[in-house]
Amino acid sequence: MSSNIRVNRLCKHCGKTFIASSSSKGSAYEKLVAEIFKQLDFEVEVLDQGSGRNSDA
């Protein structure tokens, strides 16, 4: 799957999360930003949220 298609799908997902919880919004945003940095040739390692921790958003 091309990276442009992945970004497009992630953008659509972010748009659908306006009624979702803040943690799912943060997760969608982090995936989008990670994909953009991958396209800029950065090495990206997606880390899971720690057990019992809340997102910053």
Distance bins in CASP14 RR format, pairs under 12 A and 6 or more apart:
PFRMAT RR
TARGET T0000
AUTHOR 0000-0000-0000
RMODE 2
METHOD distances of the structure
MODEL  1
1 7 0 0 0 0 0 1 0 0 0 0 0
1 8 0 0 0 0 0 1 0 0 0 0 0
1 9 0 0 0 0 1 0 0 0 0 0 0
1 10 0 0 0 0 0 1 0 0 0 0 0
1 35 0 0 0 0 0 1 0 0 0 0 0
2 8 0 0 0 0 1 0 0 0 0 0 0
2 9 0 0 0 0 0 1 0 0 0 0 0
2 35 0 0 0 0 0 1 0 0 0 0 0
2 39 0 0 0 0 0 1 0 0 0 0 0
3 9 0 0 0 0 0 1 0 0 0 0 0
3 10 0 0 0 0 0 1 0 0 0 0 0
3 32 0 0 0 0 0 1 0 0 0 0 0
3 34 0 0 0 0 0 1 0 0 0 0 0
3 35 1 0 0 1 0 0 0 0 0 0 0
3 36 0 0 0 0 1 0 0 0 0 0 0
3 37 0 0 0 0 0 1 0 0 0 0 0
3 38 1 0 0 1 0 0 0 0 0 0 0
3 39 1 0 1 0 0 0 0 0 0 0 0
3 40 0 0 0 0 0 1 0 0 0 0 0
3 41 0 0 0 0 0 1 0 0 0 0 0
3 44 0 0 0 0 0 1 0 0 0 0 0
4 10 0 0 0 0 0 1 0 0 0 0 0
4 11 0 0 0 0 0 1 0 0 0 0 0
4 35 0 0 0 0 1 0 0 0 0 0 0
4 36 0 0 0 0 0 1 0 0 0 0 0
4 38 0 0 0 0 0 1 0 0 0 0 0
4 39 0 0 0 0 1 0 0 0 0 0 0
5 11 0 0 0 0 0 1 0 0 0 0 0
5 12 0 0 0 0 0 1 0 0 0 0 0
5 35 0 0 0 0 0 1 0 0 0 0 0
5 39 0 0 0 0 0 1 0 0 0 0 0
6 12 0 0 0 0 0 1 0 0 0 0 0
6 13 0 0 0 0 0 1 0 0 0 0 0
6 31 0 0 0 0 1 0 0 0 0 0 0
6 32 0 0 0 0 1 0 0 0 0 0 0
6 34 0 0 0 0 0 1 0 0 0 0 0
6 35 1 0 1 0 0 0 0 0 0 0 0
6 36 0 0 0 0 1 0 0 0 0 0 0
6 38 0 0 0 0 1 0 0 0 0 0 0
6 39 0 0 0 0 1 0 0 0 0 0 0
7 13 0 0 0 0 0 1 0 0 0 0 0
7 14 0 0 0 0 0 1 0 0 0 0 0
7 31 0 0 0 0 1 0 0 0 0 0 0
7 32 1 0 0 1 0 0 0 0 0 0 0
7 33 0 0 0 0 0 1 0 0 0 0 0
7 34 0 0 0 0 0 1 0 0 0 0 0
7 35 1 0 1 0 0 0 0 0 0 0 0
7 36 1 0 0 1 0 0 0 0 0 0 0
7 37 0 0 0 0 0 1 0 0 0 0 0
7 38 0 0 0 0 1 0 0 0 0 0 0
7 39 1 0 0 1 0 0 0 0 0 0 0
7 40 0 0 0 0 0 1 0 0 0 0 0
8 14 0 0 0 0 0 1 0 0 0 0 0
8 15 0 0 0 0 0 1 0 0 0 0 0
8 32 0 0 0 0 0 1 0 0 0 0 0
8 35 0 0 0 0 0 1 0 0 0 0 0
8 36 0 0 0 0 0 1 0 0 0 0 0
9 15 0 0 0 0 0 1 0 0 0 0 0
9 16 0 0 0 0 0 1 0 0 0 0 0
9 28 0 0 0 0 0 1 0 0 0 0 0
9 31 0 0 0 0 1 0 0 0 0 0 0
9 32 0 0 0 0 1 0 0 0 0 0 0
9 35 0 0 0 0 1 0 0 0 0 0 0
10 16 0 0 0 0 0 1 0 0 0 0 0
10 17 0 0 0 0 0 1 0 0 0 0 0
10 26 0 0 0 0 0 1 0 0 0 0 0
10 27 0 0 0 0 0 1 0 0 0 0 0
10 28 1 0 0 1 0 0 0 0 0 0 0
10 29 0 0 0 0 1 0 0 0 0 0 0
10 30 0 0 0 0 0 1 0 0 0 0 0
10 31 1 0 1 0 0 0 0 0 0 0 0
10 32 1 0 1 0 0 0 0 0 0 0 0
10 33 0 0 0 0 1 0 0 0 0 0 0
10 34 0 0 0 0 1 0 0 0 0 0 0
10 35 1 0 1 0 0 0 0 0 0 0 0
10 36 0 0 0 0 1 0 0 0 0 0 0
10 38 0 0 0 0 0 1 0 0 0 0 0
10 39 0 0 0 0 0 1 0 0 0 0 0
11 17 0 0 0 0 0 1 0 0 0 0 0
11 28 0 0 0 0 1 0 0 0 0 0 0
11 29 0 0 0 0 0 1 0 0 0 0 0
11 31 0 0 0 0 0 1 0 0 0 0 0
11 32 1 0 0 1 0 0 0 0 0 0 0
11 33 0 0 0 0 0 1 0 0 0 0 0
11 35 0 0 0 0 1 0 0 0 0 0 0
11 36 0 0 0 0 0 1 0 0 0 0 0
12 28 0 0 0 0 1 0 0 0 0 0 0
12 32 0 0 0 0 0 1 0 0 0 0 0
13 20 0 0 0 0 1 0 0 0 0 0 0
13 24 0 0 0 0 1 0 0 0 0 0 0
13 25 0 0 0 0 0 1 0 0 0 0 0
13 26 0 0 0 0 0 1 0 0 0 0 0
13 27 0 0 0 0 1 0 0 0 0 0 0
13 28 1 0 1 0 0 0 0 0 0 0 0
13 29 0 0 0 0 1 0 0 0 0 0 0
13 30 0 0 0 0 0 1 0 0 0 0 0
13 31 1 0 0 1 0 0 0 0 0 0 0
13 32 0 0 0 0 1 0 0 0 0 0 0
13 35 0 0 0 0 0 1 0 0 0 0 0
14 20 0 0 0 0 1 0 0 0 0 0 0
14 24 0 0 0 0 0 1 0 0 0 0 0
14 25 1 0 0 1 0 0 0 0 0 0 0
14 26 0 0 0 0 1 0 0 0 0 0 0
14 27 0 0 0 0 1 0 0 0 0 0 0
14 28 1 0 1 0 0 0 0 0 0 0 0
14 29 1 0 0 1 0 0 0 0 0 0 0
14 30 0 0 0 0 0 1 0 0 0 0 0
14 31 0 0 0 0 1 0 0 0 0 0 0
14 32 1 0 1 0 0 0 0 0 0 0 0
14 33 0 0 0 0 0 1 0 0 0 0 0
14 35 0 0 0 0 0 1 0 0 0 0 0
14 36 0 0 0 0 0 1 0 0 0 0 0
15 24 0 0 0 0 0 1 0 0 0 0 0
15 25 0 0 0 0 1 0 0 0 0 0 0
15 28 0 0 0 0 1 0 0 0 0 0 0
15 29 0 0 0 0 0 1 0 0 0 0 0
15 32 0 0 0 0 0 1 0 0 0 0 0
16 24 0 0 0 0 1 0 0 0 0 0 0
16 25 0 0 0 0 0 1 0 0 0 0 0
16 28 0 0 0 0 1 0 0 0 0 0 0
17 23 0 0 0 0 0 1 0 0 0 0 0
17 24 1 0 1 0 0 0 0 0 0 0 0
17 25 1 0 1 0 0 0 0 0 0 0 0
17 26 0 0 0 0 1 0 0 0 0 0 0
17 27 0 0 0 0 1 0 0 0 0 0 0
17 28 1 0 1 0 0 0 0 0 0 0 0
17 29 0 0 0 0 1 0 0 0 0 0 0
17 30 0 0 0 0 0 1 0 0 0 0 0
17 31 0 0 0 0 0 1 0 0 0 0 0
17 32 0 0 0 0 0 1 0 0 0 0 0
17 57 0 0 0 0 0 1 0 0 0 0 0
18 24 0 0 0 0 0 1 0 0 0 0 0
18 25 1 0 0 1 0 0 0 0 0 0 0
18 28 0 0 0 0 0 1 0 0 0 0 0
19 25 0 0 0 0 1 0 0 0 0 0 0
20 26 0 0 0 0 1 0 0 0 0 0 0
20 27 0 0 0 0 1 0 0 0 0 0 0
20 28 1 0 0 1 0 0 0 0 0 0 0
20 29 0 0 0 0 0 1 0 0 0 0 0
20 57 0 0 0 0 0 1 0 0 0 0 0
21 27 0 0 0 0 1 0 0 0 0 0 0
21 28 0 0 0 0 0 1 0 0 0 0 0
21 54 0 0 0 0 0 1 0 0 0 0 0
21 55 0 0 0 0 1 0 0 0 0 0 0
21 57 0 0 0 0 0 1 0 0 0 0 0
22 28 0 0 0 0 0 1 0 0 0 0 0
22 29 0 0 0 0 0 1 0 0 0 0 0
22 54 0 0 0 0 1 0 0 0 0 0 0
22 55 1 0 0 1 0 0 0 0 0 0 0
22 56 0 0 0 0 1 0 0 0 0 0 0
22 57 1 0 1 0 0 0 0 0 0 0 0
23 29 0 0 0 0 0 1 0 0 0 0 0
23 30 0 0 0 0 0 1 0 0 0 0 0
23 49 1 0 0 1 0 0 0 0 0 0 0
23 50 0 0 0 0 0 1 0 0 0 0 0
23 52 0 0 0 0 0 1 0 0 0 0 0
23 53 0 0 0 0 0 1 0 0 0 0 0
23 54 1 0 0 1 0 0 0 0 0 0 0
23 55 1 0 1 0 0 0 0 0 0 0 0
23 56 0 0 0 0 0 1 0 0 0 0 0
23 57 1 0 0 1 0 0 0 0 0 0 0
24 30 0 0 0 0 0 1 0 0 0 0 0
24 31 0 0 0 0 0 1 0 0 0 0 0
24 49 0 0 0 0 0 1 0 0 0 0 0
24 55 0 0 0 0 1 0 0 0 0 0 0
24 57 0 0 0 0 0 1 0 0 0 0 0
25 31 0 0 0 0 0 1 0 0 0 0 0
25 32 0 0 0 0 0 1 0 0 0 0 0
25 55 0 0 0 0 1 0 0 0 0 0 0
25 56 0 0 0 0 0 1 0 0 0 0 0
25 57 1 0 0 1 0 0 0 0 0 0 0
26 32 0 0 0 0 1 0 0 0 0 0 0
26 33 0 0 0 0 1 0 0 0 0 0 0
26 34 0 0 0 0 0 1 0 0 0 0 0
26 49 0 0 0 0 1 0 0 0 0 0 0
26 54 0 0 0 0 0 1 0 0 0 0 0
26 55 1 0 1 0 0 0 0 0 0 0 0
26 56 0 0 0 0 1 0 0 0 0 0 0
26 57 1 0 1 0 0 0 0 0 0 0 0
27 33 0 0 0 0 0 1 0 0 0 0 0
27 34 0 0 0 0 0 1 0 0 0 0 0
27 46 0 0 0 0 1 0 0 0 0 0 0
27 47 0 0 0 0 0 1 0 0 0 0 0
27 48 0 0 0 0 1 0 0 0 0 0 0
27 49 1 0 0 1 0 0 0 0 0 0 0
27 55 1 0 0 1 0 0 0 0 0 0 0
27 56 0 0 0 0 0 1 0 0 0 0 0
27 57 0 0 0 0 1 0 0 0 0 0 0
28 34 0 0 0 0 0 1 0 0 0 0 0
28 35 0 0 0 0 0 1 0 0 0 0 0
28 55 0 0 0 0 0 1 0 0 0 0 0
28 57 0 0 0 0 0 1 0 0 0 0 0
29 35 0 0 0 0 0 1 0 0 0 0 0
29 36 0 0 0 0 0 1 0 0 0 0 0
29 55 0 0 0 0 1 0 0 0 0 0 0
29 56 0 0 0 0 0 1 0 0 0 0 0
29 57 1 0 0 1 0 0 0 0 0 0 0
30 36 0 0 0 0 0 1 0 0 0 0 0
30 37 0 0 0 0 0 1 0 0 0 0 0
30 44 0 0 0 0 0 1 0 0 0 0 0
30 45 0 0 0 0 0 1 0 0 0 0 0
30 46 1 0 0 1 0 0 0 0 0 0 0
30 47 0 0 0 0 1 0 0 0 0 0 0
30 48 0 0 0 0 0 1 0 0 0 0 0
30 49 0 0 0 0 1 0 0 0 0 0 0
30 55 0 0 0 0 1 0 0 0 0 0 0
30 56 0 0 0 0 0 1 0 0 0 0 0
30 57 0 0 0 0 1 0 0 0 0 0 0
31 37 0 0 0 0 0 1 0 0 0 0 0
31 38 0 0 0 0 0 1 0 0 0 0 0
31 44 0 0 0 0 0 1 0 0 0 0 0
31 46 1 0 0 1 0 0 0 0 0 0 0
32 38 0 0 0 0 0 1 0 0 0 0 0
32 39 0 0 0 0 0 1 0 0 0 0 0
32 44 0 0 0 0 0 1 0 0 0 0 0
32 46 0 0 0 0 0 1 0 0 0 0 0
33 39 0 0 0 0 0 1 0 0 0 0 0
33 40 0 0 0 0 0 1 0 0 0 0 0
33 42 0 0 0 0 0 1 0 0 0 0 0
33 44 0 0 0 0 1 0 0 0 0 0 0
33 46 0 0 0 0 0 1 0 0 0 0 0
34 40 0 0 0 0 0 1 0 0 0 0 0
34 42 0 0 0 0 1 0 0 0 0 0 0
34 43 0 0 0 0 0 1 0 0 0 0 0
34 44 1 0 1 0 0 0 0 0 0 0 0
34 45 0 0 0 0 1 0 0 0 0 0 0
34 46 1 0 1 0 0 0 0 0 0 0 0
34 47 0 0 0 0 0 1 0 0 0 0 0
35 42 0 0 0 0 0 1 0 0 0 0 0
35 44 0 0 0 0 1 0 0 0 0 0 0
35 46 0 0 0 0 1 0 0 0 0 0 0
36 42 0 0 0 0 1 0 0 0 0 0 0
36 44 0 0 0 0 1 0 0 0 0 0 0
37 43 0 0 0 0 1 0 0 0 0 0 0
37 44 1 0 1 0 0 0 0 0 0 0 0
37 45 0 0 0 0 0 1 0 0 0 0 0
37 46 0 0 0 0 0 1 0 0 0 0 0
38 44 1 0 1 0 0 0 0 0 0 0 0
38 45 0 0 0 0 0 1 0 0 0 0 0
38 46 0 0 0 0 1 0 0 0 0 0 0
47 53 0 0 0 0 0 1 0 0 0 0 0
47 55 0 0 0 0 0 1 0 0 0 0 0
48 55 0 0 0 0 0 1 0 0 0 0 0
49 55 1 0 0 1 0 0 0 0 0 0 0
49 56 0 0 0 0 0 1 0 0 0 0 0
49 57 0 0 0 0 0 1 0 0 0 0 0
END
